[in-house]
Amino acid sequence: MNTSITSKKTSLKISNKILLTASKNNKVKIFHNQTEVNTGGGDIDNITTNGERIFNVLGYGSTLQEAQIQSILACEYIKQHANIDDLSFKTDIGSQAIEW
């Protein structure tokens, strides 16, 4: 199940450590959209976003419901630890499969 993390702001900085921890704590793969990883200079290990839809968090599990829960838990972790209120989630991708 996929959950997209979106933001109305076009430029945010999120620590790569937050994303790595979210991946380790949950059964997810995180894909970046419109992001840039800074590996040098003053913003080492920060991810800078430059668009509205910034991450796709793909959850997996033994059932569709478990996969959806894993995806949402990882997104909540990212939002809480990045301390950015502007982040929102779109769970519409794949959610129809659960209803089916």
N, C-alpha and C positions, 0 to 999 in steps of 0.2 A: 504494500500500500504506500502511496506517495502523499506526502504533505509538502506544500510549497511554503517557504517563508518569504514574505513580501514586506516591503517598506515603501512609504510614500516619499521618504527622503532619498535623494540620489547618491549621497555619499555618507557611508558609515564605516567605522573601523571596529572589527570584531577580532578578538584574540583567537588565533588558530588553536591554542590550548583548549579553549572552550569547546570547539568543534571536535577535537580529538577525544576529549573526555565524554562528550555526548555519544560518540560512536562506541567507546569502550563500555559505557554503562548500559547501552541499549542495543538491540539487534537492528542496526541501521547502517546504511551507506549514505553519505552526504555528497551531493553533487553541487558544484558551484555554477552559478549563472552570473555573468556580468560582474565578475570579481577579479581582483588582482592581489596576489600574495606578495607581500613586501619581505624580501629576504636580506635586505641590507639597509643601512642608514639608521635613522632614529625610530622607525616603526617596525623593528624586527619581529617577525612572527605575528603580524597583524594582517588581516584580510580587509581590503578596502573595497567596498561595493560601489558600483556606478550605475545601478539600475533598480527597477522596481522589484522584479522577481529575482531574489538573490541566491536562494538555496532550494534544492529539492532533497527532501529527507525520505529515503526509501526504507520502510520498515519491512522486516520479514519475521516469520514465525510459522508455527504448525497450522494455524488457522488464519483466515483473513482478519478476524477481529483482533487476534494477537498482533498481527503485523501492523494494523492500524494503531493500536495502543502504543506499540514500540515507537512508531513514527511520531505520534503526538507527544509522548513523554520526552523524546529527544528534543523536539521543538520547544517545549516548555522549558527544558533545561537551558537551552541556548538563550531564549528570551530572558530568563531570570538572571543568568550569570553574565550576559552581555550588558545587562542593566539598560536596555533600550526599550522604552515603552512603545515606540512606533512600529515594532515588528508585529505582523499579523500572519495568520495561517490560512491556507486554502486547502481543505481536505476533500474537495470535490473529485479529484483525480483518483479513480478506483473505488470510490465509496459506493457507487452503484452496484458493484460486484457483491457487496455484503447484503444489500437489499434483495438481490436476485436470488 
